[in-house]
Amino acid sequence: MIWYAIASLTPAVLLALACLFGGVWPLAALLSITLLVFTLDRITRRVLVRDKSGRGISLTLAAAHFVLLPLGVWALAGDQLNATDKVLIFLGLGMFFGQVSNSNAHELVHASNRWTRRIGTAIYCSLLYGHHVSAHLRVHHIHVATDADPNSARLGEGFYAFALRALRGEFVAGLHAETKHRARAAALPIWTHPYVAYVAGAALTLGVAAIIAGWAGVLHLLAVALYAQMQLLMSDYVQHYGLRRKPRADGRMEPVGPQHSWNAPQWYSSAMMLNAPRHSDHHMRPARAFPALEVSPDSMPILPRSLPVMAALALVPPIWRRVMDRRVARWQQTA
């Protein structure tokens, strides 16, 4: 488990130092989540050890998130750092919250323990994206790789068009699915609706930002949260681009299989993101803890580069399509 801890917690520590002291730390923090990840993925082929649990690391990362978020707001909104430091810290925070905190919150909301799930939900709420919990659990995992899932990118759809569609689509789809789910139970007070908690969590986060640094704190929180949300959507875009389940004779879709998610087996980026790039296995076994997730290149679509590299490539849709569309076609033909 040591490499999961090193890869995921190193950027958090460096970002905290960057917020507190500036100097060399902002650049070191940004490089730890970009160049270091790229380099270690390329020059080594270490195999991550399988394990049954990773809850200790997940809870440690959750604690780090709730320290780093207000610290980041304070650093960005204050006048103790120069403009260059703030730009580097902003980029580093957005990437950390979008890639590491998101992956960790995703792991936590799939847990069987109620309080663990609530911690994961709180992380999403602090990024003003609480509704993603309902959209992910009640829509994405049921309708993945179909047009009914807003977070499954269509073949030929660029990231920017996808992001605009998914931002609205998953909020509405999650709300509809959650309300429909509650309708099957006995009458429940409106304040127990998860969306009430999502809004309240976002309001609380904005309130804390205002206490820390006034309107400047609120504006910087909004900017960091939006950047993190784009990282989350980028992850969904890359991991499901173009892949589709086929309809069966009875009109229902075929079951989710290994061929319905893109995977990236590179070791260090996988460790940093708690094996989120091992995405096919997660969709087939959502309750499986992240250290136990597996990749099988023979039966699972494999991205040509690591998830962070492919995410950067997706920012240029024509190049992305040139690289990916033929790979999608090949998997759709053989599936």
C-alpha positions in Angstrom: 0.0 0.0 0.0 3.0 2.3 0.3 2.9 3.5 -3.3 -0.7 4.5 -3.1 0.1 6.6 -0.1 3.2 8.1 -1.7 1.6 8.9 -5.0 -1.7 10.4 -3.6 -0.4 12.2 -0.5 2.8 13.7 -1.9 0.9 16.4 -3.9 -1.2 17.2 -0.9 1.8 17.8 1.3 3.5 19.9 -1.3 0.4 21.9 -2.0 0.0 22.6 1.7 3.6 23.9 1.9 3.0 26.0 -1.2 -0.1 27.6 0.3 1.8 28.4 3.5 5.2 29.4 2.3 5.2 30.0 -1.5 8.8 30.0 -2.8 9.8 26.8 -4.5 6.8 24.9 -3.2 4.1 25.9 -5.7 6.2 24.7 -8.6 7.2 21.6 -6.8 3.6 20.8 -6.0 2.5 21.3 -9.6 5.3 19.2 -11.0 4.5 16.4 -8.5 1.1 15.9 -10.1 2.2 16.4 -13.7 5.8 15.8 -14.7 6.7 13.4 -11.9 3.6 11.3 -12.7 4.3 11.3 -16.4 8.0 10.4 -15.9 7.4 7.5 -13.5 4.7 6.1 -15.6 7.1 6.1 -18.6 10.4 4.9 -17.1 9.2 2.2 -14.7 6.7 -0.7 -14.9 6.2 -1.5 -11.3 3.2 -3.8 -10.5 1.0 -2.5 -7.7 0.4 -5.1 -5.0 -3.2 -6.3 -4.7 -4.9 -6.0 -1.4 -8.4 -6.3 0.0 -8.6 -2.8 1.6 -7.4 0.7 1.3 -9.7 2.4 3.7 -7.0 3.9 5.9 -5.5 5.8 2.9 -9.0 6.9 1.8 -9.8 8.4 5.2 -6.4 10.0 5.4 -6.9 11.6 1.9 -10.4 12.8 3.0 -8.8 14.5 6.0 -6.1 16.1 3.8 -8.9 17.3 1.4 -10.7 19.2 4.2 -7.5 20.8 5.4 -6.2 21.7 1.9 -9.5 23.2 0.5 -9.8 26.0 3.1 -6.0 26.5 3.1 -6.1 26.9 -0.6 -8.9 29.5 -0.5 -6.9 31.4 2.1 -3.7 31.3 0.1 -5.4 32.3 -3.2 -7.6 35.1 -1.8 -4.9 36.6 0.4 -2.0 38.9 -0.4 0.8 36.9 1.1 1.8 35.2 -2.2 2.7 36.7 -5.5 0.7 36.2 -8.7 3.0 33.4 -10.1 2.7 31.4 -6.9 -1.1 31.8 -7.0 -1.4 30.6 -10.6 0.7 27.5 -9.8 -1.2 26.8 -6.6 -4.5 27.2 -8.5 -3.5 24.7 -11.1 -2.2 22.3 -8.6 -5.2 22.5 -6.4 -7.6 22.0 -9.3 -5.7 18.9 -10.5 -5.4 17.4 -7.0 -9.1 17.9 -6.1 -10.2 16.8 -9.6 -7.9 13.7 -9.9 -7.1 12.6 -6.3 -10.0 13.9 -4.2 -12.5 12.9 -6.8 -11.1 9.4 -7.1 -11.1 9.1 -3.3 -14.6 10.4 -2.9 -15.7 8.0 -5.7 -14.2 5.1 -3.7 -15.9 6.3 -0.5 -19.4 6.6 -1.9 -19.2 3.0 -3.0 -18.4 1.8 0.5 -20.9 -0.4 2.5 -20.5 1.7 5.6 -23.0 4.6 5.8 -20.6 7.1 7.5 -17.9 6.3 5.0 -20.3 7.1 2.2 -21.2 10.3 3.9 -17.6 11.4 4.0 -17.3 10.8 0.3 -20.5 12.8 -0.3 -19.1 15.6 1.8 -16.0 15.8 -0.4 -18.2 16.2 -3.5 -20.4 18.8 -1.7 -17.3 20.8 -0.8 -16.5 20.9 -4.5 -20.1 22.1 -5.1 -20.8 18.9 -7.0 -22.8 16.8 -4.5 -25.4 15.8 -7.0 -22.7 13.7 -8.7 -23.2 11.1 -6.0 -26.8 10.4 -7.0 -26.0 10.7 -10.7 -23.1 8.3 -10.4 -24.8 5.6 -8.2 -28.3 5.7 -9.6 -27.7 6.7 -13.3 -24.1 6.1 -14.4 -23.7 2.6 -13.0 -27.1 1.5 -14.4 -27.0 3.2 -17.8 -23.3 3.4 -18.5 -22.3 3.1 -22.2 -25.8 4.0 -23.3 -27.4 7.3 -24.3 -29.4 7.3 -21.1 -26.2 8.1 -19.2 -25.2 11.8 -19.5 -21.6 10.9 -18.4 -20.9 8.4 -21.2 -19.4 10.4 -24.1 -20.7 9.6 -27.6 -18.5 8.8 -30.6 -17.4 12.0 -32.3 -18.5 14.2 -29.4 -15.8 16.6 -28.3 -15.0 17.2 -24.7 -16.4 20.7 -24.6 -19.7 19.7 -26.0 -19.8 16.7 -23.7 -19.0 18.8 -20.6 -21.8 21.3 -21.4 -24.3 18.4 -21.9 -23.1 16.4 -18.8 -23.1 19.4 -16.4 -26.8 19.8 -16.8 -27.7 16.3 -17.7 -26.3 14.6 -14.6 -27.9 17.1 -12.3 -31.3 16.5 -13.8 -30.8 12.7 -14.3 -29.6 12.3 -10.7 -32.5 14.3 -9.3 -35.0 12.3 -11.3 -33.5 8.9 -10.3 -33.3 9.9 -6.6 -36.9 11.2 -6.5 -38.2 8.1 -8.3 -36.2 5.9 -5.8 -37.8 7.7 -2.9 -41.3 7.4 -4.3 -41.1 3.7 -3.8 -40.6 4.1 -0.1 -43.0 5.4 2.6 -43.7 9.1 2.7 -40.4 10.9 3.6 -39.9 14.5 4.7 -38.6 16.7 1.9 -35.5 17.6 4.0 -34.3 14.0 3.8 -34.0 14.3 0.0 -30.3 13.9 -0.8 -30.4 17.0 -3.1 -31.3 19.1 0.0 -28.1 17.8 1.6 -26.1 18.6 -1.6 -27.3 22.2 -1.7 -26.8 22.6 2.0 -23.3 21.2 1.8 -22.5 23.6 -1.0 -23.9 26.6 0.9 -21.9 25.6 4.0 -18.7 25.4 1.9 -19.4 28.8 0.3 -20.1 30.2 3.8 -16.8 29.0 5.2 -15.0 30.5 2.2 -16.7 33.8 2.9 -15.6 33.6 6.5 -12.0 32.9 5.5 -11.6 35.6 2.9 -14.9 37.4 2.1 -16.2 37.6 -1.4 -12.6 37.0 -2.7 -12.7 33.6 -0.9 -16.1 32.7 -2.5 -14.9 33.6 -5.9 -11.7 31.6 -5.6 -13.6 28.6 -4.2 -16.0 28.8 -7.2 -13.0 28.9 -9.6 -11.2 26.0 -8.0 -14.4 23.9 -7.7 -15.2 24.5 -11.4 -11.7 23.5 -12.4 -12.0 20.3 -10.3 -15.4 19.5 -11.8 -13.9 19.8 -15.3 -11.2 17.3 -14.2 -14.0 14.9 -13.0 -15.9 15.3 -16.3 -12.7 14.8 -18.2 -12.2 11.5 -16.4 -15.6 10.3 -17.3 -15.2 11.5 -20.9 -11.9 9.6 -21.5 -12.9 6.4 -19.7 -16.2 5.9 -21.6 -15.7 7.7 -25.0 -17.6 6.1 -27.8 -18.1 2.7 -26.2 -21.7 1.4 -26.3 -23.7 -1.5 -25.0 -25.7 -3.3 -27.6 -29.5 -3.9 -27.4 -30.7 -7.5 -26.9 -33.7 -9.1 -28.6 -36.0 -8.3 -25.6 -35.2 -4.6 -26.0 -33.0 -4.3 -23.0 -29.3 -3.5 -23.1 -26.7 -6.2 -22.7 -25.0 -6.4 -19.3 -22.0 -4.2 -18.5 -18.9 -6.0 -19.5 -15.1 -5.4 -19.6 -15.4 -3.9 -23.1 -17.5 -0.9 -22.0 -14.8 1.2 -20.3 -11.4 2.4 -21.3 -8.5 1.5 -19.0 -5.0 2.8 -18.3 -2.6 0.3 -16.5 0.3 2.7 -15.9 1.3 2.2 -12.3 2.1 5.6 -10.8 -0.9 7.5 -12.2 -3.1 4.6 -11.2 -1.6 4.7 -7.6 -2.2 8.4 -7.4 -5.8 8.1 -8.5 -6.5 5.0 -6.4 -6.8 2.7 -9.4 -9.6 4.7 -10.9 -8.0 4.1 -14.4 -8.8 0.4 -13.9 -12.3 1.2 -14.8 -13.7 -1.9 -16.4 -13.2 -4.0 -13.3 -14.9 -1.2 -11.2 -18.0 -1.2 -13.3 -18.3 -5.0 -13.2 -17.6 -5.1 -9.5 -18.5 -1.7 -8.0 -18.1 -2.9 -4.4 -14.5 -4.1 -4.9 -12.0 -2.0 -3.0 -9.6 -0.1 -5.2 -6.4 -2.1 -4.3 -8.0 -5.2 -5.7 -9.0 -3.9 -9.1 -7.5 -5.6 -12.1 -6.7 -4.9 -15.7 -6.8 -7.5 -18.4 -5.5 -6.1 -21.8 -7.0 -9.1 -23.7 -10.6 -8.3 -22.8 -10.5 -4.6 -21.8 -10.0 -1.6 -24.0 -6.6 0.0 -23.1 -5.9 3.7 -23.7 -2.7 4.3 -25.7 -1.3 6.5 -22.8 -2.0 7.1 -19.2 -5.3 8.7 -18.1 -3.7 12.2 -17.4 -2.0 12.3 -20.7 -5.2 11.2 -22.6 -7.1 13.9 -20.6 -4.7 16.5 -21.9 -5.1 15.2 -25.4 -8.9 15.4 -25.2 -8.6 19.2 -24.8 -7.8 19.2 -28.6 -10.9 17.4 -30.1 -9.5 16.9 -33.6 -6.4 15.2 -32.3 -8.4 13.2 -29.8 -10.7 11.9 -32.5 -7.8 11.0 -34.8 -6.3 8.9 -32.0 -9.4 7.4 -30.5 -12.1 6.9 -33.1 -10.4 4.0 -34.9 -9.8 2.4 -31.6 -13.5 2.7 -30.7 -14.5 1.2 -34.0 -12.2 -1.7 -33.5 -13.6 -2.5 -30.1 -17.2 -2.1 -31.2 -16.6 -4.5 -34.0 -15.1 -7.2 -31.8 -17.4 -6.7 -28.8 
